[in-house]
Amino acid sequence: MNSASALLWWRLELPIPYELEESLFWKLTDLGLYRVAFQHAPEVPAERTLLAWLPTSEWSELDRDQLMASLRPLAEPFGLTLANPIWCQVADEDWSLGWKKHWQPDPVGQRLLILPAWLEVPEEHCNRLVLRMDPGSAFGTGSHPTTRLCLEALEKNPPQGLRVADLGCGSGVLGLAALGLGARQVLAVDTDSLAVSASRENAELNGLDLDRLRVALGSVDALESLLQGQAVDLLLCNILAPVIEALAPSFDQLLSFKGRCLLSGLLVDQAPRLTAVLEALGWRVSCLTKQGQWGLLDVSRS
């Protein structure tokens, strides 16, 4: 490897529909590719651009073709196809700073604003509740429809004074919103240690006492440990439908008698099966809220 090639990068630019954002991020990180960002213009919510930086010394044309071949099948369940990639060779750049130009303030619903930590609050959004985020790890920063469905549901019915659990917290954005909208405490868990770190860092960015947003590594068992025998009033769960189905038998021991769940991360056509599973366990599904092909179930005790 010569010194010149070590200082060059391939920058991938790939226009994508919003449905594929989380699937592509999961696949890329599963392949060990972490220099990733998603360009998102709030005024055009259905459009995204995937950006990724790969060292030229390690990624030949054949390697890049094989990478795209591994990504294309992710579009098939949605009846979509990926656009042709644009590969640009760029000089050495600090990608951890360079990707920041692709993020903008992102208003959600009527009251919320997701704000990259290095930006100032725009004057036109000065009356919104600001959720400061470092989207460097991209764990659900609010741009995906399932996350927005959860945020809008929280805004519509604020968890004032409630104790909230977030199962699969990602970046912590749902917990931050719940606290900003009046929750007494949020207890959050995720099976990814990087997500746990991101949630804690984002809590600090928003000046929160880490006792108000308590985060632990793990799943239901870790959440039960955080609960210390005291059930929560609201359970947030923004993960894939099959995982929600597997975890559903545990909801009874997590929620208070009058507790409810906001369950997202599911495709609309997965909702009937998940509804049937929940109803068989004694839950009542009061509504299905949709955004494109994605849905959110509002669930309470029968």
C-alpha positions, 0 to 999 in steps of 0.5 A: 500500500502506498501513502497516496492510496492510503489517503484516498476514499471512495464516497458512495452516493445512493438515492434511496426511498425512506423505507430502506434506510434502517435495512441498509444501515443494518446491512452496512454495519453488519458488514463492518462499514461504519462511515455512513450517513443519510442525507435527509431534507425534511421538506422532502420526507420520502427521499434520502441519500445514503452516503458511505466512505470506503478506503480506496486501498481496500475497495476495488471495483469488483469489491464495490460491485459485490457490495451493491449486489449484497444491498439490492436484495434488501429492496425486494420485500418492498417491491422496490429497486435500488438506483445506480450508485455514484462513486466519487474518489475524494481526497483524505477527509475527516469523515467524522466531521465531513458527514455533518454537513448532510444533517439539518434541523428536522421538525417532527409533528407540531411541537418537536425538533430533532437538532444535530448537536452542532447546529443552532435552533433556527428562528422559525423553530424556536418554539419547538421542543428541541431534542439535541442528537449526535447522529454519528451512530445513526441509531434511529435519529428520528428520520425513519417513519417508524420513529416519527410515528412513535414521536407523533404518538407521544406528542398527541398523548403526552406521557405527563407524569408517567414512568416509561420504558423503551425496549430497543432504545437505539439513539434514545430519541423516544426517551428524550421526547417522552421526558421533554413531554412530561414523563417522570422517568424513562428506563431504556434497554438495547442489545447493542452496546453502541446504542446504549452509549449513544443514548447516554451521550444524547441524554447528556447533550440534552442536560438530563440527569442519567437517573431520569433516562436510565439505560442498560444493555440487554432486553426484557431481563435487563429492563425488569432489573431496571424496573425493580419490581415497579411496572411502567405506565407506557412501553415504547417498542420500535423494533421489527415485528417478529421481535415484537411478537417474540417479546409480547408474552413479557409485556404483561409483567412490565406494564401497570394495570392501566398501562399501554404500549406503542409498538412500531417497526412493523410493516402495515401488512404485518399488523394483522398477524401481530394484532392477532398475537396480541389479542390472544395474549389478552391485549386490546389493539385500539388503532393502527397508525400508518406512514407509507408502508410502516405502521404503529399499534396502540395497545392496552389491556383488554 
